[in-house]
Structures are given as structure tokens and as C-alpha cells.
Amino acid sequence: MKDNLHARFAEGNRIYSKKDEAEASLYEFFKQAWQVIEGEQELVDEWYLKVIAEHLEAVYNRKIKNLLVNIPPRTGKTNLISVIFPVWVWIHNPAEKFLCASCSNSLSLEIADKSRLLIESPWFQENWGNIFKLRKDQNSKSYFANNKTGYRISTSVGSAIVGKGGSIQITDDPNLPGGESELTREGVNNWWSMRWFNRLNDIKNDRRIIVQQRSDEKDISGMIIANDVNNEWVKLILPLEYESSRKAVTVPLFKSKAPWADPRTTDGELLTKRMSVTEVNKLKRELGSYGYAGQYQQRPAPLEGGMIKKHWFKLYPYEELPDLEFVIQSWDTALTANDESNYSACTTWGVFLDRYDNENVILLSCWRDRLEYPELRDRVKRLANNYRDTSTNAIPASTKYQPDLIVIEAKASGDPLIQDLRRGGIYAQPFIPNKHGDKIQRVRLITSLIESGIVWMPCQKNNTTKMADFADEFVTSISYFPNVSSRDYVDTMTQALIILRDGSRISHPKDYREPDEFKETIRYY
């Protein structure tokens, strides 16, 4: 009977029981604990569950200091990371102190209750009840402690933790899945940065874990990825459909000398056997491209872009640019230069005729940075004298590379800048954005032009099959619109194309074309 209760296998002269396996492996503990917390619901054993468990073990063993896990919903992530992992840790070190947070208080308490009930279950007590006991005077859903100085505090995003710290911090879906307002998102990010991040007791030895499905480019995961210049975070990013261009590679696990890498090899290969291609396509229809890209692909913009698709832009396959009929330079300026402000940005566009005498437009240069007003004014003057002057070191002015028209959005620092430039001998025209609706409406006005194939990107000097680096950066940036941290490049492009279109400098190829003698001269705004 005893052999029926225990799965035994030989390694040398030692016989391992299921209890031994669970103690040695979080993954095995998870599988055995599943029915205790989920009852009759069947566990679908997936390869990625073992991978996550091994990364969590590395956190506990202080091999990983900061772990970020991005994975689709309904994949068992919360049960493994937030419910079961803390209980497994207490088998080995009941003095560990957990700080746990979720996007809502009710969810946080529900998760904590499952963890506590697991500890109190007959299965756990029979195997490990001798290691520690839950204190009766500190045994609620939001805060329970054991008699070996360990505890678990569970709270919601936005709440304050007063007088308490932890040794392992678990943040589970801090941003509201499915999206949230910009104001709410900023509040969540401020809570993470100002209150939650520094609640560890020993900054050198304690550990952080974040697990979430992505909701926005500027969610907490996005903020961490954007600012992790020193690679302090291990990023375990597992999209539902495999994308070879974003293959997850982390750190060596256990005795392996090579970093762990996503084992999938074929683009589109699914993460889980719980879904079929039919079900995935249904998700795409129900959630739309933005929702699916964030929650399931872990990049909050579709691979081919949002409102503006990457493949709409055509690659100009010659190193020498075409003869230009007209050059327009478009500016979007910011008020301040602090780290939280928007960028000031400039793009320069040239109009040229194809072999059928149809008007096309090509990106000539782009620039963006955070500058205070005096430096911004100097940069505008430099680019007005030579639109190629985009680097740190100035290059000489050149009449060959001067724009025919400079347009500056009439808002923020734009209005005073226009006046200031005119006094300095540079004539710039204001663009009144509200005349054409909000940002999204303005983008809709020009998407048909881009999709029609008349907007081109320059190629690299020594490789005519790839975009120039600055053009690739530009296209990548605007492809995230409207889920983009800074919409400056989009603003410069929309106002340039609107002015060119309304001034009859460019048009949709399928639109009626007036004879040249009836074309209007360009209108200014």
C-alpha cells in the first residue's frame, strides 16, 4: 500500500518519495498541490510551467535578483507564482517575508486565501506541518504569519504599506488587464516607483518578482524594460504565438552553463496545448489587434503596427535620393526637458515624382530629444540651415539641404518659438492641430496616403534592402501609435502630410487629379 502512495525511483542507493520530489522541485510541488487548491479541475501540464518554476527557484536561491515574467492570461501563472511559490519557500526557509500585491484588493485577498488554505490542508500538514505553524493571532487573508518569523502581507496596487518590509516581493498583474486610463496607469506606475519598489528589508539580498500580461506600452513592465539599461532584470517573456525576432533568452538554470532560451523554433508555434489556431483567431477577433498584442503576445502593439502598419511604408531602393520638388520640415515641440516630459521632435520630408509623374514623399531626416528652450531654439536654427544636421556635433549650413517650408505645431513652446525664429531671420508657419481633430483623428486623415504606397523610407548606404537606421527607428516608433510613450514623431508626420495634401503637393493615387494649371498653391496653417 505504501508503494502505491509514493512514486519511488532509484538514484544511486537513495529512494525518493513524492514528498522528496516536492521539496526538491517547485515544479513537482506545484503539480502535487494542484488538486488541493483547484479540486477536480484537471491540471494541463505545460512545458513553460517548469521553466517558470525553475526561474522562481533561482530567485529563492538568490541567483536571480529581479524577475519579470510576461505571459498570457489563463496559463496558471498566478497559482504557480503567487499561491504556491511562497508556500514552497516556507518549507525551506519559513523566515522569508513576502510582500504581495495585485491590481485589486479582492483579487489579492483571494490569492492569499488560497495560499493560506494550502498550508492548512491535510496534505500539507501531513508532510510539512512540523516545520512551522501559522500564528493564530496573525492569521487573516491580508496578513498571516508563522511561528518562525515569516509572514505574508497581501495588498492592492495603490495601497500603502506602513512599517513593514519584505524579503521577497511578488507583484501580480499590477496594471488592470485589458487596459486602463492614462491617469490610472500613471498612478499605478507612481505607486510602484515611489511606494512599493523600496519596501525590501535588505536591498542587497532581497528579491523582486513581477508577473503580468501586458496592457500598455507604458505599464510597469514597459517602464522596467525601457529603463533597465544595466540589465538588472531577468526578463522571461513568453508570447502565446512564438516570434523568432523576440526569442526569450534569460540566464543559466541549475547546472546548465548556457542561458535558458525559448525552445520553440517555428514562428506562430503556440505556447500552450490548451488552445488551437481556431481559438487564437477567435481571440484576435474579439480583442482586436491592440488587445491581443498586449495580453497574448506581450507587446502592446501589433507586430505590423497599430493604426499605422509598418509594411505600408515603401523602401526607396537606391542610395541616391530622387530629385526633390519640395521639402517640408515639421516640428512638434515640448515645454520642458525633464525626464518625464515629451520629446521635441522634427521630421523633414521631400516630395518627388515617380516615373509616371505621380507625387510621392520620402523621409529625409528625423531628430528628437528633450531640450530646454534655448537649446531647442538653436537646434531648430541648425536644422533649418541643414536638415541633415541631426547629430550632436554641428555640420555646416547648406542651401542644398534647406527646407522650403518649416511648420511648427502652434501649442506649448511652439507659438513663442515661431515668433523668436522670425526675429532671428527664420520664417516658420504655425500648424493649428485642433482644426483637424485630436491626434487619432489626424492620423486617420493620412493613413490612406501611407497605405496607398506613396510614402517612402530611405535605404542604408551600403545595403539597399534595409531601411536607414533613422528611418527604421522612426517607423518602429510610430507603429506603436496610439499606445506609444511619446507621440511626437506621429505629430510631425501627420501635420506634414496634411499640409502637403491640402496644398495639392501630394494626393492619393486614386483621387481625381486636376491639371497643373488649376493646382492650388500650398496653404499654410
N, C-alpha and C positions, 0 to 999 in steps of 0.2 A: 504493500500500500504506500509505503514511504517513497518508493521509487516512482510510483505513479504521480505523486505530488511534486516531485522535483525533477527537472530536466538535468540529468547529470552527464558530464563529459570529462574525459581524461586529458590532463595536460601534465606530462611527467608522472609523478606519483600522487598528484593532488586531484581531488574530486570537487567540482564546483556545483553548487546548488543554484536554484533560481534566485535565492537571496544574495548569494555571492555575485551573481551576474548583475543584479540590480545595483548593488553597492559599487561595483567596479565601473559600470557604464550608465550614464544618464539615459541613453537611448533605451537600454534594456529596462531600466526603472520606469521610463515613460510607458513602454508597452505593457508592463505588468500593472501599472496604476490606472491604465485607461478605463477599464470596466468599473473601477472604484468610483471614478468621477463622472463617467458617462453612461453607466448602466449597460443596457442592452445595445446601445448604438455601437455598431461594428467599427473597429479601427481599420482604416485603409493605410496599410504600411507603405510609406513612400521613402525613396532614397534620400530626399532632402531633409527628412526629419533626423536622420542620423548625422547628417552634415551639420545642421543647426546645433544638435546636442553636443557634438564634438567641439564646436566653437564655444559653446557655453561652458563646457568643462575647462577649456583653455582660459576662460575668464576667471572661473573659480580658482584655478591653479596659478593665477597671476601671470599667465603667458600672454594674455590679451588685456589691455587696459581699458580700451573703449571699443565697443562692438556696436555697429549699426547693421540691422537686418531689415531689408526691404523685400516684402513678399506679398503675394496676393491674399485677399480675404479667404476665409473658409479653408485654410490649409493646416490647421492645428497649431498655429504659431502661439496663440495665447495660452492654450493648455500646456504646451511644452515650456514656454519661456516664463510666463507669469504665474502659472498654477503649480507646475510640477518641479521646475528647477529649484526654487527656494527650499522645497521640502527635501529634495535630494541633497542639497548642500548641507542642510542641518544634520543629516546622517553623518557627515564627515566633520563638520565644524558647527555645532549648534550655537556658537557665539557670534556667527555672522548676523549683521543687522541690515535688514532690507528696507529700502525706501521704494515704494511702488506707486505709479500714477498712471491714470488713463484719462481719456478725453471727457468722461462724465463720472460723477461721483457714484451713481448707481452701478455702472459697469465696474468701476474699481472695487466696490464692495462685493459685488457678485463674484469677481475673480478671487478676491481674498477669502471669501467664504468657502469656495471650492478647495482652496489650498488648506484651510483650517480643517475642513471635514475630511480631507485626505489623511491628515495627521491623526485625526481621531478615529479613523476607520479601523475595524478589527484586523484587516490585512496589515496595515502599517504597525499597529500596536503589537501584533504578534511577532513581527520581525524586528522592529527597531524601537519599541516602546520603552526599552531600558536605557536608551541613550539620553533622552530628555523628556520632560513633561511640560505641557502648557500650563502657565500660571493661571489660576482661577481668578485672581484679582486683575489680570490684564488679558482678557480673553473676549474681545469683541471683533466685529468684522473689520473695523478700521484700524484696530491696534491689538495685536496679540503678541505675547512674549513667552519665552520658555524659561526654565529654571537654570539655564546655562548662560544667561545674559543676552541671548539673542532675541530679536523681535522683528516684526513686520509691521510697518506703517503703510496704510493704503489711503490714497487721497486722489483728488481730481486735479486736472490742469487748472491753474489759476489760484489754487488754494495755497495758503502759507503754512509752512512747517516751522513752528516756533520751538527753539530749544532742542531740536532733535537732529541728529545726523545719521548717516548710514555707512556701511562698508561696501554694499552692492546696491546700485540704483537701477531700477527697471522702469522704463518709460514705454508704455504700450499704447500705440495709436494716439499720440498726443493731439494731433490735428484731427478735426472731425472728418471721418471718412466720407467721401462723396463731395467734399468742398465746403468752404466757409467764406464769409465775407472778408474783405481785406482788413477791416478793423479788427475782427475776431482773430484772424491769423496773426496780425501784429501783436495782439495781446498775448497769444499763446507763445510766440517767439520771445517776447519780452519776459514772460514768466520763466521760460527755460533759461534764458541768459542771466537774468537778474536774481531769481529766487532759487530755482531748482538745481542749476548746474553746480553750485558750490556747497551743496549740503552733505558732502562726503566728510567723514571724520579725519581720514588720513589721506591727503591729496596724492601722496606718492604711491600708496599701496592699495587704495580702494578702486572700485571698478564701476563703469557705467555701461548699461545696455539700453539701446533704443530699438524697438521693433515697430514698424508701421507700413501700411500700404500708403503709397504716395497720394497726396491730394492736390498739391500745387507746387510749382517750381520754388516758391518761397516758403514751403513748410519747413519744419525743423530739420528734416533730412536734407532738404535742399540747402538750408543755411549751413549745416555742418559740412556738406560736400564742397560748397563754394568757398568756405573759409579754412578748410583743412590743408593748408599749404605745407605743413610739416608731416603729413601722413600719420597723424596721431590716432586716427580711427581705422579699424579694420572694417571694411565695407562688404558685407555679404548680401549682394543684390541679385535676387532670383526672379526674373520676369516669367510670366506664365508661358509665353512663347519665346523660345531661345533666339537671341540675336548675337551672331558671332562678333559683331563690331563692339558689343558691350559685354563680352565674356567676363564673368566674375572670377577674379583671382585674389586670394587672401593671404594666408600665412601657412607655414608647415604645421601639420597637426600630428600629435603623438610622435612616433619615431620617424615620420617622413621628413626627408631633407628638402623636398620640393614644396613650394606653396600649393595649397589646395586650389583647384580650378574646377569650374562648372564642367561636369563630364559630358554634357550634351555637345554634339558636333554639327547638327543639321539645323539651319535656320528654320524657325517655326515649330521645332520639336517642343511638345508640351511638358510642363513641369510635373504635372500630376496625371495619374491614370483615372482620376475621378471625373475628368472632363474629356469630351470628344471635340473634334473640329466643329461639328454642328452646334454644340453648346457654346463654344467660343464665339462663333459667328453670331449667335443669338445675343450674347453679352455685348458684342460690338454694336449691334443694332440698338439695344436697349440703353446702353450707357453713352453712346456717341463716341467719337474719336478721342475727345479730351478725357472723359471719364474712364474709358478703357485704358488709355495710355498711362494714366496716373495710377489707378488702382490695380491694374493687372500687369502692365509692362514696367512699372516702377520708373517711368519717366513721364512727367506731367505735360507732355505734348506728343502728338503722334510722330512716328519716325519720319514721315514725309511732311511734317509741319501741321499747324493748326489751320487757321483761316488762310494762311499763305503757304502753299506747298513748295517744298524745295525743288521738285522736278519741273516746276513752272518756269524757272529761270534757265535761260539758254546759255550755253558756254560758247563764247566767241573763240573759235579755234585757230586764231592767228596771233603771233606775238606782237605784230604791229597793229595798232588800233586803226579803225576806219577814219576816213576824213569826216570831221565833225561839222555839222551845220549850225549847232547852237550848244552852248554849255551853260547849265544852271547849277548853282551851288545852294544847298538847302541846309538851314540851321535850326536846331532845337536847343535852347539854352536853359540852364538851371540857375536857381537863385544863389545857392551856396556850394561849397566844395567839401563839406564834411562827408564822412564815410556812409552816412545813411541817405544822403541826397541823391537825386537822379544825376545822370551824366549830362554834360553838354555834348552835343554831337553834331557832326557835319558830314553830309554826303554830297559828292559832285557827280553830275550826270551829263553825258553827251548825247545829242541827237544826231543820228546818221541815217543815210538812205541805203537800203539794200539794192540788189541788182535790178529789182522791179520798181525802184523809186518809192518804195514804201518806207514810212518813217519808223525807225527803231531807236531805242535808247540803251546806253551802256553805262555801267557804273565805272567812274574814273578813279575815285579815291573815297576813302572814308576815314573818319577820325572821331574819337570820343575820349573824354577824360573829365575829371572833377577839378575845376579851376575856380579860384576866386576871380572877381570881376576884372581886375587889372590884367591878369594873365590871360583871361578869356578874350578880352579886347585885343591883346597882342596876337593871340592865336588866330582870331578872325582876320586881322590885317595880313598875317602871313599867308593864310590860305586864299585870301582874296588876290594876293600877288602871285601865288603859285599853288594851284590846288594839289600838287604833289608833295607839298611841304607838311607831311603828316608825322614825321619822326620828331624825336627830342631836339636834335641838332638842326638848326635852320638851314635851308638851302636858298640860293639866290632867287630873287623875283624874276619872272619870265613872262613876257607878253604872250608867248605861245601857250602858256598854261594858266591864263587868267579866265575866269568865268565871264560870260556875257551878262548874267543876271545873278545877283545874290538875294536870297529870300530868307528872312528871319521870322520865326513864329512870333506874333505880337502878343506876348504874355510874359510874365515873370520878368527876367532881365532883358527880354527881347526889345521892348519899346525903348528904354533908355540906351541900349546898345546901338540901336538904329540911329538915334539922334547923335550919339557920340561918334559913330563912324562917319556920319555925314560931315560933321565938323572936321574930321580928320581927312576928308577928301575921298572917302569910300562910300559909294551910293548903294544902299540896300533897301529892298522893298519889304514891307510888312506882309505877313500872311495871317489872315484872321481865321483861326481854326473853327470857331463856333458857327461860322457861315455855312460850313459843310457838315455839321453834326458833331457827335462825340468821336472818340478815337476809333471805335469799332465801325461806326457808320462811314468814317472817312476811308478806312481800309476797304470796306465793301465797294466804295466808289471806284477803286483802282484794281481790285483783284482780277477783273475780267481782262484788263490790259496785260497783266503779268501772265495770266493763263493763256492768252492768245499767242504768246511766244515772241513779243516784240521787246521784252526786257532782257538784256544780256549781261553776263558777268565776264570779265577778262580772264584769260588763262595765265598760267605760270610762264615765266620767260623761257624756261628750258623744258617745259612739259605742256604741250598744247591740249592734253587730255584732262588736265586738272585745273580747277579754279585757282586764281591767285590767292595767296593766303588771306589778304584783307577782304577779298570778296567772299571767301568761304566763311570767315568769321561773321561777316555781315549776314549772309543767307542763314547761317545757323542761328544767329541771334533772333532774327525776325520770324523764323519758323516756329518759335515758341509762342508767338502772339496768339491770343491775349494773355496767356499765362507766362508772362515774362517779367523779370525783376525790374528791368528798365526798358521802357518803350521808346526810347529816344531815336534809335535808328529807324523804327517804323514811322515815327512822326516826320522825320526828314524825307523819307521816301514818298509818303503819301502826299505831302504838300508839293514836292517837286513834280510828281506825276499828275496831280490835279491841275497845277498851273500849266504844264505842258499840254495837257489835254484840252483844257478850257481855252487856251491860247492857240489852238489848232496846230501846235508843233508836233503832236503825235495823236493817233486815233486808233480805235480798234480796227483790225484789218477788214472786218465785215461791215463796218459803218460806211454810209454814203460819203464819198469824197467830193468836196467842192473843187472846181477848177482853181488853179493857183491865184488867178486874179481876184477871186472872191474870198480868199482866206483872210480871216481877221488877224490883225496884229495881236501879239500876246497881251493878255490882260494882267494887270497887277492887283494885288490884294493887300 
